Amino acid sequence: MVNMFDTIGSKRKGNNKQQQSIVSFNPTTLIQRPVTEAEASQQAINGEASSGPMAVIRPFLKSIEEDSVFIDLTPVKDRNLLNKALPKFNEATTNSGLYEDFLGYRSKPRHYLGHAFLETMWLPECVGRTTLINDGITLEDGIYLRGFPSYPGDATIVKLTLQNFPFLPALQLKEEMATRLSRYGDVLDHGISRTNGIFQGEGYATLNLTVPSSPDYACD
């Protein structure tokens, strides 16, 4: 069971080593990891139930390169296995004279909610890009990865740090934030921060301002 509110990450801040954590009001994206025939057979032999859905962080990031796809590097234990897996999408085109699917990735990862995301580039509408987004890939060590398409580079995606929140029950605060923020655009993500486990009136929100705001909240 996935909580309605997910603690995304934590970090220590300052000399007094205060523990800061981010609590998202948007539950993480649930995906079902595909199971190979060999895995399904082994599970049947061992009398094991099939694995449940996985919770993953979706990054709300604009692209630096058009049609890019973000991959969360957090679960990757061996980067060499990822470097080996991605070019496999080009094997079918090596001897056919067709353009390769996988074009490369930017050297520096991007960050969202404490997770590092690799921005990978693909031929638009290619099989490799579609597979990564819809089905994901499994590395040789069993690590499963799912790709998330970037937002267009000309989109207006803003990350807000918010302060002076009213001290309300979490469910009420969640609804109040969504209602008020939706006046300005599409609320992609929102949540609160806690210091040493205590809410101190601070939070965050990620908005897509390129989406027309609701006419009900239009300003005069």
Buried (B, 14 or more C-beta within 10 A) or exposed (E): EEEEBBEBEBEEEEEEEEEBBBBBBBEBEEBEBEBEEEBEEEBEEEEEEEEEEBEBBBBBBBBEBEBBBBBBBEEBEEEEBBEEBBBEBBEEBEEEEEEBBBBEBEEEBBEBBEBBBBBBBBBEEBEBBBBBBEEBBBBEEEBBBBBBBBBEEEBEBEBEEBEEBEEEEBEEBBEEBBEEBBEBBBBBBBBBBBBEEEBBEBBBBBBBEEBEBEEEEEEE
